[in-house]
Structure formats: C-alpha cells, structure tokens
Amino acid sequence: MEKLDEFVDDSFWHELSVRLAERDLAKEVGEDAFEEMDGEERIQRLGEIEDKYTQEFFEFGIDRVTIDGKKPRP
C-alpha cells in the first residue's frame, strides 16, 4: 500500500504542476496563441514553468499556496 500512496502523491503534484503551467502559459501568450503554438516550443515553455512549480512544491509543499480572491479574467 505504501508504494501506491507514494505513486498517488507523486501523480498529484505532477498533475498540479502541469495544469498550473498550462494555465500560466495560456494566460501569458493568450488562449489562441497557446492553441496554435508549435508543439516543440509549447513543450519547452511548459517544461520550464512546470519545473518552477515542481521545485516550489518539493521545497514548500502547499505552505506558500494562496487564493487571491480575484475573479479570473475571461
């Protein structure tokens, strides 16, 4: 059971990093540009952002995660 718990935990942090990276890149370049972005460029840019989140979560877990209370822009 310990291995399964470790896998689930690792999967959670990885998926969170991926989703946040996708959100941030789409916000940075715009939804249309994100969708039209060259595959290699998108993978590279997403990887850079994911690495930042992965490092943050590895070092601090959720200690520095906050909700800003602002409504998301369309």
Phi and psi restraints in degrees (range 20) as a CNS / XPLOR table:
assign (resid 1 and name C) (resid 2 and name N)
       (resid 2 and name CA) (resid 2 and name C) 1.0 -61.1 20.0 2
assign (resid 2 and name N) (resid 2 and name CA)
       (resid 2 and name C) (resid 3 and name N) 1.0 -41.7 20.0 2
assign (resid 2 and name C) (resid 3 and name N)
       (resid 3 and name CA) (resid 3 and name C) 1.0 -63.8 20.0 2
assign (resid 3 and name N) (resid 3 and name CA)
       (resid 3 and name C) (resid 4 and name N) 1.0 -40.4 20.0 2
assign (resid 3 and name C) (resid 4 and name N)
       (resid 4 and name CA) (resid 4 and name C) 1.0 -63.8 20.0 2
assign (resid 4 and name N) (resid 4 and name CA)
       (resid 4 and name C) (resid 5 and name N) 1.0 -44.5 20.0 2
assign (resid 4 and name C) (resid 5 and name N)
       (resid 5 and name CA) (resid 5 and name C) 1.0 -60.9 20.0 2
assign (resid 5 and name N) (resid 5 and name CA)
       (resid 5 and name C) (resid 6 and name N) 1.0 -41.1 20.0 2
assign (resid 5 and name C) (resid 6 and name N)
       (resid 6 and name CA) (resid 6 and name C) 1.0 -64.0 20.0 2
assign (resid 6 and name N) (resid 6 and name CA)
       (resid 6 and name C) (resid 7 and name N) 1.0 -42.9 20.0 2
assign (resid 6 and name C) (resid 7 and name N)
       (resid 7 and name CA) (resid 7 and name C) 1.0 -62.1 20.0 2
assign (resid 7 and name N) (resid 7 and name CA)
       (resid 7 and name C) (resid 8 and name N) 1.0 -46.1 20.0 2
assign (resid 7 and name C) (resid 8 and name N)
       (resid 8 and name CA) (resid 8 and name C) 1.0 -62.0 20.0 2
assign (resid 8 and name N) (resid 8 and name CA)
       (resid 8 and name C) (resid 9 and name N) 1.0 -43.0 20.0 2
assign (resid 8 and name C) (resid 9 and name N)
       (resid 9 and name CA) (resid 9 and name C) 1.0 -62.8 20.0 2
assign (resid 9 and name N) (resid 9 and name CA)
       (resid 9 and name C) (resid 10 and name N) 1.0 -48.6 20.0 2
assign (resid 9 and name C) (resid 10 and name N)
       (resid 10 and name CA) (resid 10 and name C) 1.0 -60.8 20.0 2
assign (resid 10 and name N) (resid 10 and name CA)
       (resid 10 and name C) (resid 11 and name N) 1.0 -41.2 20.0 2
assign (resid 10 and name C) (resid 11 and name N)
       (resid 11 and name CA) (resid 11 and name C) 1.0 -63.5 20.0 2
assign (resid 11 and name N) (resid 11 and name CA)
       (resid 11 and name C) (resid 12 and name N) 1.0 -40.6 20.0 2
assign (resid 11 and name C) (resid 12 and name N)
       (resid 12 and name CA) (resid 12 and name C) 1.0 -59.5 20.0 2
assign (resid 12 and name N) (resid 12 and name CA)
       (resid 12 and name C) (resid 13 and name N) 1.0 -51.7 20.0 2
assign (resid 12 and name C) (resid 13 and name N)
       (resid 13 and name CA) (resid 13 and name C) 1.0 -64.7 20.0 2
assign (resid 13 and name N) (resid 13 and name CA)
       (resid 13 and name C) (resid 14 and name N) 1.0 -38.3 20.0 2
assign (resid 13 and name C) (resid 14 and name N)
       (resid 14 and name CA) (resid 14 and name C) 1.0 -64.3 20.0 2
assign (resid 14 and name N) (resid 14 and name CA)
       (resid 14 and name C) (resid 15 and name N) 1.0 -48.5 20.0 2
assign (resid 14 and name C) (resid 15 and name N)
       (resid 15 and name CA) (resid 15 and name C) 1.0 -63.1 20.0 2
assign (resid 15 and name N) (resid 15 and name CA)
       (resid 15 and name C) (resid 16 and name N) 1.0 -38.8 20.0 2
assign (resid 15 and name C) (resid 16 and name N)
       (resid 16 and name CA) (resid 16 and name C) 1.0 -63.0 20.0 2
assign (resid 16 and name N) (resid 16 and name CA)
       (resid 16 and name C) (resid 17 and name N) 1.0 -43.9 20.0 2
assign (resid 16 and name C) (resid 17 and name N)
       (resid 17 and name CA) (resid 17 and name C) 1.0 -61.8 20.0 2
assign (resid 17 and name N) (resid 17 and name CA)
       (resid 17 and name C) (resid 18 and name N) 1.0 -42.5 20.0 2
assign (resid 17 and name C) (resid 18 and name N)
       (resid 18 and name CA) (resid 18 and name C) 1.0 -62.8 20.0 2
assign (resid 18 and name N) (resid 18 and name CA)
       (resid 18 and name C) (resid 19 and name N) 1.0 -48.8 20.0 2
assign (resid 18 and name C) (resid 19 and name N)
       (resid 19 and name CA) (resid 19 and name C) 1.0 -65.3 20.0 2
assign (resid 19 and name N) (resid 19 and name CA)
       (resid 19 and name C) (resid 20 and name N) 1.0 -40.5 20.0 2
assign (resid 19 and name C) (resid 20 and name N)
       (resid 20 and name CA) (resid 20 and name C) 1.0 -67.2 20.0 2
assign (resid 20 and name N) (resid 20 and name CA)
       (resid 20 and name C) (resid 21 and name N) 1.0 -38.1 20.0 2
assign (resid 20 and name C) (resid 21 and name N)
       (resid 21 and name CA) (resid 21 and name C) 1.0 -63.7 20.0 2
assign (resid 21 and name N) (resid 21 and name CA)
       (resid 21 and name C) (resid 22 and name N) 1.0 -43.6 20.0 2
assign (resid 21 and name C) (resid 22 and name N)
       (resid 22 and name CA) (resid 22 and name C) 1.0 -62.2 20.0 2
assign (resid 22 and name N) (resid 22 and name CA)
       (resid 22 and name C) (resid 23 and name N) 1.0 -43.7 20.0 2
assign (resid 22 and name C) (resid 23 and name N)
       (resid 23 and name CA) (resid 23 and name C) 1.0 -60.1 20.0 2
assign (resid 23 and name N) (resid 23 and name CA)
       (resid 23 and name C) (resid 24 and name N) 1.0 -47.8 20.0 2
assign (resid 23 and name C) (resid 24 and name N)
       (resid 24 and name CA) (resid 24 and name C) 1.0 -65.4 20.0 2
assign (resid 24 and name N) (resid 24 and name CA)
       (resid 24 and name C) (resid 25 and name N) 1.0 -43.0 20.0 2
assign (resid 24 and name C) (resid 25 and name N)
       (resid 25 and name CA) (resid 25 and name C) 1.0 -67.4 20.0 2
assign (resid 25 and name N) (resid 25 and name CA)
       (resid 25 and name C) (resid 26 and name N) 1.0 -42.1 20.0 2
assign (resid 25 and name C) (resid 26 and name N)
       (resid 26 and name CA) (resid 26 and name C) 1.0 -62.4 20.0 2
assign (resid 26 and name N) (resid 26 and name CA)
       (resid 26 and name C) (resid 27 and name N) 1.0 -38.2 20.0 2
assign (resid 26 and name C) (resid 27 and name N)
       (resid 27 and name CA) (resid 27 and name C) 1.0 -67.8 20.0 2
assign (resid 27 and name N) (resid 27 and name CA)
       (resid 27 and name C) (resid 28 and name N) 1.0 -38.8 20.0 2
assign (resid 27 and name C) (resid 28 and name N)
       (resid 28 and name CA) (resid 28 and name C) 1.0 -67.7 20.0 2
assign (resid 28 and name N) (resid 28 and name CA)
       (resid 28 and name C) (resid 29 and name N) 1.0 -45.9 20.0 2
assign (resid 28 and name C) (resid 29 and name N)
       (resid 29 and name CA) (resid 29 and name C) 1.0 -101.0 20.0 2
assign (resid 29 and name N) (resid 29 and name CA)
       (resid 29 and name C) (resid 30 and name N) 1.0 -11.7 20.0 2
assign (resid 29 and name C) (resid 30 and name N)
       (resid 30 and name CA) (resid 30 and name C) 1.0 95.9 20.0 2
assign (resid 30 and name N) (resid 30 and name CA)
       (resid 30 and name C) (resid 31 and name N) 1.0 146.2 20.0 2
assign (resid 30 and name C) (resid 31 and name N)
       (resid 31 and name CA) (resid 31 and name C) 1.0 -57.6 20.0 2
assign (resid 31 and name N) (resid 31 and name CA)
       (resid 31 and name C) (resid 32 and name N) 1.0 -46.4 20.0 2
assign (resid 31 and name C) (resid 32 and name N)
       (resid 32 and name CA) (resid 32 and name C) 1.0 -63.3 20.0 2
assign (resid 32 and name N) (resid 32 and name CA)
       (resid 32 and name C) (resid 33 and name N) 1.0 -46.7 20.0 2
assign (resid 32 and name C) (resid 33 and name N)
       (resid 33 and name CA) (resid 33 and name C) 1.0 -64.2 20.0 2
assign (resid 33 and name N) (resid 33 and name CA)
       (resid 33 and name C) (resid 34 and name N) 1.0 -35.8 20.0 2
assign (resid 33 and name C) (resid 34 and name N)
       (resid 34 and name CA) (resid 34 and name C) 1.0 -62.4 20.0 2
assign (resid 34 and name N) (resid 34 and name CA)
       (resid 34 and name C) (resid 35 and name N) 1.0 -46.9 20.0 2
assign (resid 34 and name C) (resid 35 and name N)
       (resid 35 and name CA) (resid 35 and name C) 1.0 -64.9 20.0 2
assign (resid 35 and name N) (resid 35 and name CA)
       (resid 35 and name C) (resid 36 and name N) 1.0 -32.5 20.0 2
assign (resid 35 and name C) (resid 36 and name N)
       (resid 36 and name CA) (resid 36 and name C) 1.0 -92.4 20.0 2
assign (resid 36 and name N) (resid 36 and name CA)
       (resid 36 and name C) (resid 37 and name N) 1.0 -4.7 20.0 2
assign (resid 36 and name C) (resid 37 and name N)
       (resid 37 and name CA) (resid 37 and name C) 1.0 -61.3 20.0 2
assign (resid 37 and name N) (resid 37 and name CA)
       (resid 37 and name C) (resid 38 and name N) 1.0 139.6 20.0 2
assign (resid 37 and name C) (resid 38 and name N)
       (resid 38 and name CA) (resid 38 and name C) 1.0 -55.5 20.0 2
assign (resid 38 and name N) (resid 38 and name CA)
       (resid 38 and name C) (resid 39 and name N) 1.0 138.3 20.0 2
assign (resid 38 and name C) (resid 39 and name N)
       (resid 39 and name CA) (resid 39 and name C) 1.0 -54.9 20.0 2
assign (resid 39 and name N) (resid 39 and name CA)
       (resid 39 and name C) (resid 40 and name N) 1.0 -45.9 20.0 2
assign (resid 39 and name C) (resid 40 and name N)
       (resid 40 and name CA) (resid 40 and name C) 1.0 -66.1 20.0 2
assign (resid 40 and name N) (resid 40 and name CA)
       (resid 40 and name C) (resid 41 and name N) 1.0 -41.9 20.0 2
assign (resid 40 and name C) (resid 41 and name N)
       (resid 41 and name CA) (resid 41 and name C) 1.0 -64.6 20.0 2
assign (resid 41 and name N) (resid 41 and name CA)
       (resid 41 and name C) (resid 42 and name N) 1.0 -42.8 20.0 2
assign (resid 41 and name C) (resid 42 and name N)
       (resid 42 and name CA) (resid 42 and name C) 1.0 -61.9 20.0 2
assign (resid 42 and name N) (resid 42 and name CA)
       (resid 42 and name C) (resid 43 and name N) 1.0 -45.4 20.0 2
assign (resid 42 and name C) (resid 43 and name N)
       (resid 43 and name CA) (resid 43 and name C) 1.0 -60.6 20.0 2
assign (resid 43 and name N) (resid 43 and name CA)
       (resid 43 and name C) (resid 44 and name N) 1.0 -43.4 20.0 2
assign (resid 43 and name C) (resid 44 and name N)
       (resid 44 and name CA) (resid 44 and name C) 1.0 -64.2 20.0 2
assign (resid 44 and name N) (resid 44 and name CA)
       (resid 44 and name C) (resid 45 and name N) 1.0 -49.3 20.0 2
assign (resid 44 and name C) (resid 45 and name N)
       (resid 45 and name CA) (resid 45 and name C) 1.0 -64.0 20.0 2
assign (resid 45 and name N) (resid 45 and name CA)
       (resid 45 and name C) (resid 46 and name N) 1.0 -43.3 20.0 2
assign (resid 45 and name C) (resid 46 and name N)
       (resid 46 and name CA) (resid 46 and name C) 1.0 -62.6 20.0 2
assign (resid 46 and name N) (resid 46 and name CA)
       (resid 46 and name C) (resid 47 and name N) 1.0 -40.3 20.0 2
assign (resid 46 and name C) (resid 47 and name N)
       (resid 47 and name CA) (resid 47 and name C) 1.0 -60.3 20.0 2
assign (resid 47 and name N) (resid 47 and name CA)
       (resid 47 and name C) (resid 48 and name N) 1.0 -40.9 20.0 2
assign (resid 47 and name C) (resid 48 and name N)
       (resid 48 and name CA) (resid 48 and name C) 1.0 -63.3 20.0 2
assign (resid 48 and name N) (resid 48 and name CA)
       (resid 48 and name C) (resid 49 and name N) 1.0 -43.9 20.0 2
assign (resid 48 and name C) (resid 49 and name N)
       (resid 49 and name CA) (resid 49 and name C) 1.0 -69.9 20.0 2
assign (resid 49 and name N) (resid 49 and name CA)
       (resid 49 and name C) (resid 50 and name N) 1.0 -43.1 20.0 2
assign (resid 49 and name C) (resid 50 and name N)
       (resid 50 and name CA) (resid 50 and name C) 1.0 -57.5 20.0 2
assign (resid 50 and name N) (resid 50 and name CA)
       (resid 50 and name C) (resid 51 and name N) 1.0 -41.5 20.0 2
assign (resid 50 and name C) (resid 51 and name N)
       (resid 51 and name CA) (resid 51 and name C) 1.0 -59.8 20.0 2
assign (resid 51 and name N) (resid 51 and name CA)
       (resid 51 and name C) (resid 52 and name N) 1.0 -38.5 20.0 2
assign (resid 51 and name C) (resid 52 and name N)
       (resid 52 and name CA) (resid 52 and name C) 1.0 -64.3 20.0 2
assign (resid 52 and name N) (resid 52 and name CA)
       (resid 52 and name C) (resid 53 and name N) 1.0 -44.5 20.0 2
assign (resid 52 and name C) (resid 53 and name N)
       (resid 53 and name CA) (resid 53 and name C) 1.0 -66.6 20.0 2
assign (resid 53 and name N) (resid 53 and name CA)
       (resid 53 and name C) (resid 54 and name N) 1.0 -42.3 20.0 2
assign (resid 53 and name C) (resid 54 and name N)
       (resid 54 and name CA) (resid 54 and name C) 1.0 -58.7 20.0 2
assign (resid 54 and name N) (resid 54 and name CA)
       (resid 54 and name C) (resid 55 and name N) 1.0 -45.1 20.0 2
assign (resid 54 and name C) (resid 55 and name N)
       (resid 55 and name CA) (resid 55 and name C) 1.0 -63.4 20.0 2
assign (resid 55 and name N) (resid 55 and name CA)
       (resid 55 and name C) (resid 56 and name N) 1.0 -43.5 20.0 2
assign (resid 55 and name C) (resid 56 and name N)
       (resid 56 and name CA) (resid 56 and name C) 1.0 -59.1 20.0 2
assign (resid 56 and name N) (resid 56 and name CA)
       (resid 56 and name C) (resid 57 and name N) 1.0 -49.0 20.0 2
assign (resid 56 and name C) (resid 57 and name N)
       (resid 57 and name CA) (resid 57 and name C) 1.0 -68.5 20.0 2
assign (resid 57 and name N) (resid 57 and name CA)
       (resid 57 and name C) (resid 58 and name N) 1.0 -34.6 20.0 2
assign (resid 57 and name C) (resid 58 and name N)
       (resid 58 and name CA) (resid 58 and name C) 1.0 -64.2 20.0 2
assign (resid 58 and name N) (resid 58 and name CA)
       (resid 58 and name C) (resid 59 and name N) 1.0 -43.8 20.0 2
assign (resid 58 and name C) (resid 59 and name N)
       (resid 59 and name CA) (resid 59 and name C) 1.0 -77.2 20.0 2
assign (resid 59 and name N) (resid 59 and name CA)
       (resid 59 and name C) (resid 60 and name N) 1.0 -39.6 20.0 2
assign (resid 59 and name C) (resid 60 and name N)
       (resid 60 and name CA) (resid 60 and name C) 1.0 -123.5 20.0 2
assign (resid 60 and name N) (resid 60 and name CA)
       (resid 60 and name C) (resid 61 and name N) 1.0 -3.2 20.0 2
assign (resid 60 and name C) (resid 61 and name N)
       (resid 61 and name CA) (resid 61 and name C) 1.0 57.9 20.0 2
assign (resid 61 and name N) (resid 61 and name CA)
       (resid 61 and name C) (resid 62 and name N) 1.0 -131.1 20.0 2
assign (resid 61 and name C) (resid 62 and name N)
       (resid 62 and name CA) (resid 62 and name C) 1.0 -100.3 20.0 2
assign (resid 62 and name N) (resid 62 and name CA)
       (resid 62 and name C) (resid 63 and name N) 1.0 8.7 20.0 2
assign (resid 62 and name C) (resid 63 and name N)
       (resid 63 and name CA) (resid 63 and name C) 1.0 -56.6 20.0 2
assign (resid 63 and name N) (resid 63 and name CA)
       (resid 63 and name C) (resid 64 and name N) 1.0 -31.7 20.0 2
assign (resid 63 and name C) (resid 64 and name N)
       (resid 64 and name CA) (resid 64 and name C) 1.0 -108.5 20.0 2
assign (resid 64 and name N) (resid 64 and name CA)
       (resid 64 and name C) (resid 65 and name N) 1.0 12.4 20.0 2
assign (resid 64 and name C) (resid 65 and name N)
       (resid 65 and name CA) (resid 65 and name C) 1.0 -84.6 20.0 2
assign (resid 65 and name N) (resid 65 and name CA)
       (resid 65 and name C) (resid 66 and name N) 1.0 129.5 20.0 2
assign (resid 65 and name C) (resid 66 and name N)
       (resid 66 and name CA) (resid 66 and name C) 1.0 -135.8 20.0 2
assign (resid 66 and name N) (resid 66 and name CA)
       (resid 66 and name C) (resid 67 and name N) 1.0 159.9 20.0 2
assign (resid 66 and name C) (resid 67 and name N)
       (resid 67 and name CA) (resid 67 and name C) 1.0 -106.6 20.0 2
assign (resid 67 and name N) (resid 67 and name CA)
       (resid 67 and name C) (resid 68 and name N) 1.0 124.1 20.0 2
assign (resid 67 and name C) (resid 68 and name N)
       (resid 68 and name CA) (resid 68 and name C) 1.0 -81.8 20.0 2
assign (resid 68 and name N) (resid 68 and name CA)
       (resid 68 and name C) (resid 69 and name N) 1.0 -11.7 20.0 2
assign (resid 68 and name C) (resid 69 and name N)
       (resid 69 and name CA) (resid 69 and name C) 1.0 79.4 20.0 2
assign (resid 69 and name N) (resid 69 and name CA)
       (resid 69 and name C) (resid 70 and name N) 1.0 -1.7 20.0 2
assign (resid 69 and name C) (resid 70 and name N)
       (resid 70 and name CA) (resid 70 and name C) 1.0 -81.2 20.0 2
assign (resid 70 and name N) (resid 70 and name CA)
       (resid 70 and name C) (resid 71 and name N) 1.0 147.3 20.0 2
assign (resid 70 and name C) (resid 71 and name N)
       (resid 71 and name CA) (resid 71 and name C) 1.0 -75.5 20.0 2
assign (resid 71 and name N) (resid 71 and name CA)
       (resid 71 and name C) (resid 72 and name N) 1.0 138.2 20.0 2
assign (resid 71 and name C) (resid 72 and name N)
       (resid 72 and name CA) (resid 72 and name C) 1.0 -65.8 20.0 2
assign (resid 72 and name N) (resid 72 and name CA)
       (resid 72 and name C) (resid 73 and name N) 1.0 144.5 20.0 2
assign (resid 72 and name C) (resid 73 and name N)
       (resid 73 and name CA) (resid 73 and name C) 1.0 -79.8 20.0 2
assign (resid 73 and name N) (resid 73 and name CA)
       (resid 73 and name C) (resid 74 and name N) 1.0 143.9 20.0 2
